């Protein structure tokens, strides 16, 4: 629901919930990879593969759920990867690594051309965190300060430029407006963006510009439409995806669960327990988009079985809205 710029954002309550505890959900550890910090799951529809990263392990993984093949691309020479996006080149991905954006060839398993980096005057002691291509193909990515637990803030950027380049990163949210950029999804009409700010335990809905980035009012302020606040005892809102009905699916870091929230009321509609305390991000995948793949971290888990693995969740009747959007990079394939 769009609101007049002068109106106050609607704060939605998630405290009164109907939590089903995943009674009709199946949860399976499908890839016991023990990632130090698994993140950024991305469904690559053209090749039916799941891409994801191990941030602290400095690896990009491409996994075939049907055949079991796993490709690993080291980013040791470049730094910590945080998120991926498909491009118009089927075997080339966009990857955010440290404070730069690169192309990655998943056939040769090599990191390739650097497209852009955070402008020098905006660089901090931080790295990129969650990011995605918007429905129109603009890559939007947030940062996470190395001292975020001490209250250091974050920024949000968009990758600007023509599909074949040159490219540059533009700041779309400043350190005064974001504490820790995490999961983001767009509404079906692309009029708004839901964005997790982990440090504040809130999911904010922002009015979008034509690229899918948070839009600004005439006075330069951001236009926040709604806000869902997650009780701390539930865990911290981390990565996020959206289903075919427009409901928000959020990884609750520290809460051993993914939860589904209504974008209109903020009500928690469903909660599915995952046998790993620190789950990081969900994504819908599979040929029918009826599997929710969930990344996790083994960091700080003291040898808990399955921690750092990939979990697959299936719930009858629940499907994703669409595959991961394609970043507007490279040459569009002819149809």
N, C-alpha and C positions, 0 to 999 in steps of 0.2 A: 504494500500500500504506500503510494507516494504521498508526501505531506508538503505543504507550503513551506518554503525556506524559513519563514519566520516562526513556524510551529516548533514546539519542543519535541525531541525524539521520544518515541514511545518506549518505555522500559518494560520489557516482558518478563514475567516471572517464570522460573523453571522449578520452583520449589514444590508446587503441587503437581505431582507426576503420576502417571500410570506406568509403573515399571514392571514389565512382564518377565524380567529376569532371563530372557531368551528361551522361554519354555518350548517354543516351536522352532528354535534356531539350532542349526548344527554348526559346531565350531571344531575345526581340525587344524593341527599344526602340519602344514603341507611342505614347508622348507625349513629344516632345522639348521640354519646357517650361522647362528650365534653372532650376529652383527653387533659390533660395539655400540653403534647408534643407527639402527635401520630407520630410513625415512624416504620421503618422496616417491611413493608408489605411483606408477603411471601405466595405464593400460594402452599398449601399442596395438591398436585394432588391426592394422594392415598385416601384421605378422603374428598376431595372437600370442604376444609375449607380455610379460610383466617386467617393466623396468623399475629399479629402485636403487637407493644408494646406502652405503655405510659411511656416514659422515666422518666419524673418528677413525675408521679403518681405511679411509681414503680409497674407496672402491665404488665403482658403478657396476651393478649386476643386471643382466638380461636373462630372464628365466622363462622357459617353456613349460607351463603347467601340465600340458598334455603329454609331452615326450620326456620331460625331466631335464633337458639340456640346460646347463647354466654357463653363461659367458661372464667373465669378470674383466673389467678394465681398470687398471691401476691409475690413480690420480696423484700418486706419491710426489711426482715432480711439480704438481700444480697446486696441491692443497686439498682442503676438505670440500667434497661435493655435497650439495644440499637438496637439489631438486632437478627434475628432468622435464622435457617437453618434446613431443613429436614435432617434426618439421615436414615440409612438403617433399623432402628427400627421404624415402622410406627407411633407409638404413643410417640416417643421420639424425642425431638428437641434439637438442639444445640442453646445455648443462650449466647450472650456476655453481661455480667453484670459488671459494673464498669471497672475493669482492669483484669477480669478473664473470663474464658469460662466454662460454666456448661452444664450438661444434664438436661432437663426438661421433666417430664412425664406429658403428657396432659390428661391422663386418671385419674390419682390420683390428678392432679393439684398441683404437688409439684416440687420444685427445688431439683435436686438430686446431683450427684457427680460433684465436681470441677475437670475439666480435666487439666487446666493449668492456669497460671497467668503471667502477664508481669514480666519479670525478675526484681528483686529488683533494680538493677543499672539503669534500664530504666524507672522505675515508676516516674510519674510526677503528678502534680495536674490536672488530666484529667480523662476522662472516654472513653470507647470504643464508637464509633459512628457507621457508616454504615459498613456492612460487608456481604459477601456472600460466598457460596461454589463455586469454579470454576468448569468448565465442567468435570474435572477429580476428583473432590471431595475434593480439598484442601480448607480449610476455610481461607479466607483472610479478615482481619478486620482492619480498621483504628481507630485512636484516635482523640479526640477533647479536647483541653486544656480548663480548666475552664475560663482562661483569653484570649480566642482566639480573642476577640474583641480588645484586647490590643496588638495583634500581636504575642502572644505566639504560637509556632509551634506544629506540630503533628507528629505521626509516623504511619507506616503501618506494620502489622505483619501477619505471616502465622502460622497456627496450624500444627505442625510437629509431626511425630510419626506414629506408626503402628495403623491400624483401632481399635484394641482392647487395645491399649495403650502400654507403657506410652506415654503421650503427653507433648509437651512443645511449647512455643511461640518463634518464631524467628523473629527478626526485618528484614524487607525487604526494608523499606524506612526510612531514618533517619530524624531528626528534621531539617536538612539543606535542605531536599528535599521535604518536605510537610508542608503546612500551616494548612490545615483542611481536613482530609480524609472524603470523602462522597461517593456518588453513584458510583458503578462500574459494568461494563458489559464486556463480552468477545465477540470477533468476532467469526464467525461461524467456522473458521479454527483454532481458539485458538492461533493464532500467535501474537495477541495483546490484550491489555486490555485498555478500556476507563475508566478514573477515574476522578471524579469531585474533584477539590480543591476549596472549597467554598470561602475561604478567598481571593483567587486571581481572582475569577470570571472566572475561566478557566476549561475546560475539556481537559485532556491530554490523548493522546494515547501512551501507552508504549509497547515496544516489550516484549513478555512474555517468561518465562522459561517453562519447561515442567509441572510445578505445576500450572501455571496461574498467578504467581507473576511477578512483573516487573523484566526484565532481565538486566544484566549488561554487559558492554563492557569489553574488555581486560584490560582497565585502571581503571576499577571499577566504571565508570560513568554509569548512567541510559541511556537507549536508547529510547529517546522520538521521536516518528514518526510524530505526528501531534498535533495540539492544536487548540481548538475552544474557543474563548473568548466571553463571554456574556456581552453586555453593562449593566452597573449598573442599568440603568433605567428599564431594563427588570426584574430585580430581581436577586437573587443569585442562582447559580446552586446547587441543593441539591441532593436528591435521583434520581436514574436513572434506566431505564429498556430499553430493546431492542425489536424491532418488527421482524416479520418474514422476512422482507426485509433488515434487518440490520440497520435500522434507529434508532437513539437514542432519547428516550423520557425522558425529564428532568423536574423535579419539580422546578419551579422558586419561591423560598422562598421570600416573600414580593412582589411578582408580580402577585398573584391571578391567576396563570395559570400553565399548563404543556405545554411544547413545544417540537416539533419534529425537530431534526437536521440531515442533511445529513452527514455521516461520511467521505465522500469524498470531499465535497466542504465547509462544515460548514454552509451551508445555512439553515435558519430556514424555514422548509417546512410547518409547521402547528402550530397553537397556539390555545389552548382551554382554555377559561376562566373558572375558578373554583370560586364559590361564597364564598371563604375564602382567605384572603390575604396571610396567611402563610401556603402554602401547602409544604409538606416535602418529600414525596416519592411516585412514581407510581410503580405498578406491574401489569402485565397481569395475569388474572385469569379467572375462570369459566371453565366449561367442554370443551369449544371450544377455550379457551384462547382469547376470543374476548371482554373481559371487562377489562378496566384499572381501578383498584382500587387505590385511592389516599388518603393518610393520611394527616392530618393537625393538627394544634395546636391552642388551645384557649388562650394560654399564650400571654398576651399583646394585646388581641383582643377586650377587653372592651365589652364583652357580645354580639358580633356579632353572629346572629343566624347561627348555623351549624358549627361554628369554633370548631375545635377539633374533627370533625366527619370524617366518611369515605364516600368518593364520588365515584360513579361509572360512568365511561365515556365509551360510545359506539360510534364507528365511523365505518360506513359501509366499509368493505374490510380491516380493520386494525386488525391484530391478533398478539399475542406474538410469539416469536421464539420457546420457550419451557417453561415448568414449571420451578419453582425454582430448581436449581441444588441441589443434595443430598450430604451432607458432608460425607466423607469416614470414618464414625464412626459406630462401631457396626458390626453385622453379616449381610452380604448380604442375602436377601431372596432367596430361591431356586426358579428356574423358571421351 
